[in-house]
Amino acid sequence: MKYIDGVMLKQMIISGANYLFNCYPEVDALNVFPVPDGDTGTNMNLTMQSGAKEVQNRGDTGVYEVARAFSKGLLMGARGNSGVILSQIFRGFAIGLEGQDKIDAMTLSAALSSGKDVAYKAVMRPVEGTILTVIREAADYLSEVVTPKMDVEKAFEIFYNEARASLNRTPELLPVLKEVGVVDSGGMGLCKVLHGFKKALKGEFVEKNMATAVSENQQLMAAANMEEEGEFGYCTEFIVRIPENPNEVGKKMFNEKRFTNVLASHGNSLVVVRDEDIVKVHVHTLHPGVVLTYAQQFGEFVKLKIENMSEQHTQLVEQGADPLKGKEEKEMAEYAIIAVAAGSGIEERFKDFGATKIVSGGQTMNPSTEDFYAAIKEVNAKKVFLLPNNSNIVMAAKQACEVTDEGVEARVIETKTIPQGLVACMMFNPEGSFDDNEEEMKEAITNVKTGQVTFAIKDTNIDGVEVRKDEYIALHGKSIVCCNPSKVEATKIMLDGMIDEMSSIVTLLVGEGASEDEVEEITSHINSKFEDVEVEVVQGNQPVYSFIIGVE
């Protein structure tokens, strides 16, 4: 094959997404830490499905247009650091194809090198032995050996084989991988995608294995329910084509800002994307008929879909509701704070401390760039602070800040834990400037220590700690402190290493499954051993972690 055209590129993308879909649990199994979390395979799969869906929804046949659509879908659907880096690789790939109508071996090499460069620039402190290493070594090797006369299929096979070889070398670059005896999960996810690409190039298009669909539905259900669970029951998506002369065909003039504000009053998780005469909308609403009737005033539907998020099925749209009367545009607030949290008690705590909007999510379900983008639009403020409260969510939050609407500035305070997020929220001063608040919040989180207690999901040995499945592990920051059959004993050991003469306040966030007796035993331990330390107990009701502890 001399070159890849837009039709073949589209087939490669969908085949790659399907291949990862079929085997993402294998990628999840490579997680180094033995804690239940937002697994790499799950995040990359959801990200790829978003990218493939965007490609399928468009009729583009040019390679640049297909790559750009794929990049846009990945960007908005990116979850977790691995998903964000994947989106940046293919963003760079699309940039490298600008002005091209087909991909030959030299163009492929240049585009992959562009993907490598953009991905590295997106990460503040790149770590080798990860997905970044895999794309870099594979792209660099191809650029060294590619020739103008090389067959593009041969060039891609060289790239793929080097990516696999690079993946196998990741344990030599990242000691923790070698210690646990696994390769990098993000690099593995990328190789799975590339394998699907390679299969399509060989005429062996990969279909989805429907046996995996049950678990994907569970993922999608969790993702759909992250926003205001239970309040907005219908995931409504549609594409409207805006006519060139609306009045001549009985349609109204389209105003994107007003259109967005009206839809925002009828739902959440709203995303409105306009590309010339096409407007694409995603919204969770209780009244899809009202939303669709309003949208139809401006053009005709190219495609539409309504899913009941509780039952996960698609149904035909019945129209006939009275046209929606537009509402006055709401005045923008000066500031808003968006925080990521899971657990009713923690969510209430953030609201008490001044958070405007809670994006549901955390360790077991990482919000996507689209989730943050929708939240930023919903709060309707000129200046927005995002508190991701998890290290694996920071990049998606940052990516959302880059696609905010004109007139809105959003910044990420890189909170890696819930206690850091709560302290940052407390430090916010609505009378202060954006810069001063950012500085104060960043300074405050450096003085917070975080401890977490959860159960181990597998046997392993990390940092010299022997971890046994189903026993309780205590983490101080990113380090596993101990593993113990008793969650209380694990918590005590951790606290003894966290609290020192500079500590004054300990906040104990109590999760699901922790008893009053266990809380009493822990607080008594602190009070008896650290007399000058004040203890505050909050019923956080968080999943996964029996206790989340902040020490200031």
NORTAMO-V35925 format. One record per backbone hydrogen bond with DSSP energy under -1.0 kcal/mol. CO is the residue of the C=O (numbers start at 1). NH is the residue of the N-H. Records with the same first field share a line. If there is no record, write none. Layout:
# NORTAMO-V35925
CO: NH + NH
This chain:
# NORTAMO-V35925
1: 152
4: 103
5: 9
6: 10
7: 11
8: 12
9: 13
10: 14
11: 15
12: 16
13: 17
14: 18
15: 19
16: 20
17: 21
18: 22
20: 24
23: 26
24: 28
25: 29
27: 30
28: 31
34: 457
37: 39
39: 43
40: 44
41: 45
42: 46
43: 47
44: 48
45: 49
46: 50
47: 51
48: 52
49: 53
50: 54
51: 55
52: 56
53: 57
62: 66
63: 67
64: 68
65: 69
66: 70
67: 71
68: 72
69: 73
70: 74
71: 75
72: 76
73: 77
74: 78
76: 370
78: 369
79: 83
80: 84
81: 85
82: 86
83: 87
84: 88
85: 89
86: 90
87: 91
88: 92
89: 93
90: 94
91: 95
92: 96
94: 97
95: 98
97: 100
103: 4
104: 108
105: 109
106: 110
107: 111
108: 112
109: 113
110: 114
111: 115
112: 116
113: 117
114: 118
115: 119
116: 120
117: 121
118: 122
130: 134
131: 135
132: 136
133: 137
134: 138
135: 139
136: 140
137: 141
138: 142
139: 143
140: 144
141: 145
142: 146
147: 150
151: 155
152: 156
153: 157
154: 158
155: 159
156: 160
157: 161
158: 162
159: 163
160: 164
161: 165
162: 166
163: 167
164: 168
167: 170
169: 172
170: 173 + 174
174: 177 + 178
175: 179
176: 180
177: 181 + 182
184: 188
185: 189
186: 190
187: 191
188: 192
189: 193
190: 194
191: 195
192: 196
193: 197
194: 198
195: 199
196: 200
197: 201
198: 202
199: 204
200: 203
209: 212
212: 216
213: 217
214: 218
215: 219
216: 220
217: 221
218: 222
219: 223
220: 224
221: 225
223: 226
228: 231
233: 309
234: 285
235: 307
236: 283
237: 305
238: 281
239: 302 + 303
240: 279
241: 300
245: 248
246: 249 + 251
247: 250
255: 259
256: 260
257: 261
258: 262
259: 263
260: 264
261: 265
263: 266
268: 284
271: 282
273: 280
275: 278
277: 242
278: 275
279: 240
280: 273
281: 238
282: 271
283: 236
284: 268
285: 234
287: 291
288: 292
289: 293
290: 294
291: 295
292: 296
294: 297
295: 298
297: 252
300: 241
303: 239
305: 237
306: 315
307: 235
308: 312
313: 308
333: 382
334: 383
336: 385
337: 356 + 357
338: 387
339: 359
341: 361
343: 347
344: 348
345: 349
346: 350
347: 351
348: 352
349: 353
350: 355
351: 354
357: 339
359: 341
363: 38
365: 362
368: 372
369: 373
370: 374
371: 375
372: 376
373: 377
374: 378
375: 379
380: 333
382: 409
383: 336
384: 411
385: 338
386: 413
387: 340
390: 393
393: 397
394: 398
395: 399
396: 400
397: 401
400: 403
405: 408
409: 384
411: 386
413: 415
415: 390
417: 421
418: 422
419: 423
420: 424
421: 425
422: 426
423: 427
429: 432
433: 437
434: 438
435: 439
436: 440
437: 441
438: 442
439: 443
440: 444
441: 445
444: 447
445: 448
449: 551
450: 477
451: 549
452: 475
453: 546 + 547
454: 473
456: 470
460: 467
462: 465
465: 462
467: 460
468: 471
471: 456
472: 484
473: 454
474: 481 + 482
475: 452
476: 479
479: 476
482: 474
484: 472
486: 490
487: 491
488: 492
489: 493
490: 494
491: 495
492: 496
495: 499
500: 503
504: 534
505: 552
506: 536
507: 550
508: 538
509: 548
510: 541
511: 514
515: 519
516: 520
517: 521
518: 522
519: 523
520: 524
521: 525
522: 526
523: 527
524: 528
525: 529
526: 530
530: 533
534: 506
536: 508
538: 510 + 540
540: 345 + 346
542: 512
543: 545
546: 511
547: 453
548: 509
549: 451
550: 507
551: 449
